[in-house]
Structure formats: C-alpha cells, structure tokens
C-alpha cells in the first residue's frame, strides 16, 4: 500500500475541523466595554489546540502565531464562533487556520473579527516532537489554504533571515540621519 493511500498516515482536513462558540460575558470586557484581545487570543489558542491534536493524535503546543489583526470590536453579549482547520502539515508541525466571527444576537449582525494562523507542534509521551499524519485535501479550498500556508512559511523564513541582518549603525551621525522624520528624539 502506498503512503498516499495508507489511511493511517493521512487524515482529511474535515477530520479535525473544529468550531467553538462562546458567549462574551462582562468579566471578559475591558474598561471600554469591549472584549479583551487576550480573551480572544486564549480562545483562538484553545481551538487551534483542539484541531491540531485531533489531526496529530497527540498533545500539541503552540509554536507561533502569524498575525492577529483585530478587525472589529467584540461586545459583551455577542456570540463568538471560532472555526479552525488544519491548513498545512510538515513533519512534526501543523498550521491551523482560524476564522473568528462575532454575532450580535439582538440584531443578528455577524462580523468577521479575525483570521489568524497558529503553528502547532505535536509532542509524544517523552515531550519530543512527534510526526504528524499527512493531510488529505478534499476540495479546491483546502488546496488553496495549503499552498497559501506553504507560501506564508517561506515568507516567514525569509523574514527571519532579514531580521538577523538588522544592526544599529556604529556611526552616530548616520543614526541621527536615519531618525529624521520619525517621532522620537535622542536625549543626551
């Protein structure tokens, strides 16, 4: 039996798709009456774990989070739904895509509040990275998500290489020139 047709080594995207819905209560809010971003991040981490662990069949840890942009505020009383699916797998890591929506149950308005990508790593009983099953892409949308995740991974690797090149210039005059037009001053 080939690796591609071996059902034990590959799982379909649909196997680990997960939705969590939670009511936003007053204790989740900040002084402005909006839901804390940290509450939403915690829920996103939870749904990413569930989706990754279901696919991996192992405990999973969060390795990184790619971009969390809060597009809309979330209000007390809203229902927040977090929809997660495994978009990409490596040898021991998985990228879980998460879409967050909030629903005002009085007005029935639905808002897209976030989309984010969590990289999770599967761990075995000895807390060592564990190989994850491959991914069966069931439709064109799954193929698109897989290819987009692969491209984000490449961009992230390029960014890390570029970031390692960042150095402060030794020349004090050059530093001052580089700060022209910025909202800062150098105190002596």
N, C-alpha and C positions, 0 to 999 in steps of 0.2 A: 504494500500500500504506500503510495507516495505521501510526502509530508503535506502536500496541499489538500489531499483528500482524507488525511488522518484527522478525524473529528476530535481526537483528544488533544491535538496540538494547535488547533484553530477553533476560535469561537466567533459567532456572528456578532455584529455590533448590537443587534436587538437583544442579545442575551443579557447585556449589562446596562441597558438604558434604564435610567432611574429618574423619578420625579419626586421631589419633596415639596409639600405645600405647608406653610406655616402662617398663622395669624400674627400680625405685628401688634404687640401689646405695649402699654405705656412704659413699662420698665425697660423697653428696648430703645426708647427715644432719647435724644439729646436735648439741650436747653432750648433749641429752636423748634422742638416738637417733631423733628424728622427722625427716622430710624438711623441709629449709629451705623456708619460704614463697617465698623468692626463686627457688628452683629451679622450683617450680610456676608462678610468675608468668612465668618465662622460657619454659617450655613452652607456657603459655597464649598468650603473645605470638607464639610461633612458629606455632601452629595458627591463630591469628587472621590472621596474615600470609598463610598458605597459602590459606585460604578467601577472603580479600579479594582477593588477587592473581589467583586463578583467576577470580573473578567479574569483576574490573575489567579483566583482560588487561594490567595494568600493575603496576609496582612500587608498593607501598603502605607508608605509615608509620603508626605508632600515634599518634593524636591525643589520646586519653583512654581511661581505664579507669573504668567505672562499678562501684563497689562490689565488693570482693573480700572475702568473708567466708569464713574457713576453718571449715567446719562439723565436720569430722572430721580427726584427725591421719592422716598417711600414714606408713607404716612402711617401713623397709628391707626389701626383698624383695617389696613389693607391686608389682603391675602397675597403672600409672596410665594411664587412657584419657581423652583429651580430645576431645570431639565438638563440632565447630564448624559453624555455618551462617550465611550472611548472612541477617539478620532484617529489615534495613531499608536502603534506599539513598536518598541525597539526590542532589544534583547531582554532587559530587566525593567524597562520603564514604559510608561503609558502616558499619553496625553489625553486628558479628559476635557472635552469642551462643555462649557456650562452657559446656558441662557437663563437669565433671571427676568421674570416679569412680575409686576405688581398689579393687583386688581382691586379697585375701589368697589366694594360690594354694594354701596348705596347707589352709585352712578353707573355701575357696570363698565366703567372705563378701564382699559387694560393698557399698561405702559411697559415697554421694554426698558429695563433699568440697567442691565449689564450683560456683557458677554465676556467670558474670560476662559483662559486655558491653564489648567493645572497639570504639571508634570509630576507624576507619582512613580515611586519605585517600589517594586514588590520585594518582600523580605521573607526568608524562610524561618524555620524554628530556631536557627542559630543566629538570627538577625543579620544574615548575609543576603546580598541581592539574589533574587530568585528569578529564573527565566519565566517569562510570561507567554501564554499561548499567542499564536498569530491571530490576525484579525480577518474575518470573512466580511468583505464589503458587499452589502446586499443590494445597493442601488447606486445610482449616479451621485446622489447627495453624499453618500458615505465615501465614494471615491474622491469627490471634491474636498471633503473635510480632511481625508488622509493626506492628499497632496498639499493642501494648504498648511497642515501641521508640519509636514516634512520641510516645506519652504521656511516656515517660522523657525524651525530648529536650525536650519542653515544660517538664517539671518542672525539668530542668537549667537551662534558660534563665531560669526564674523564680528559681531558687536563686541564679544569678549576679547577677541584678538585686538580690535581697535582700542578698546578701553585700556588694555595693558600698555599701549603706546602713549597714554596721556602722561605728560610730565610738566611740572611747573618750570618755566624758563629760568635759567640762572641769572639772566640779565634783568636787573631791577627796572631799567628804562623800558625794556620790552614788555614787562609785566604791566607797567603803567599804561603803555600804548594799548595793550590788549583789553584793558578795563575801560577805555574811553567809550562813553555811551551806555555803560552799564549802571545800574542803580546801586552803586557802592562807592565808598571812599576808603582810602588807606589811612589809618591813624598812625601817627609817628610816635 
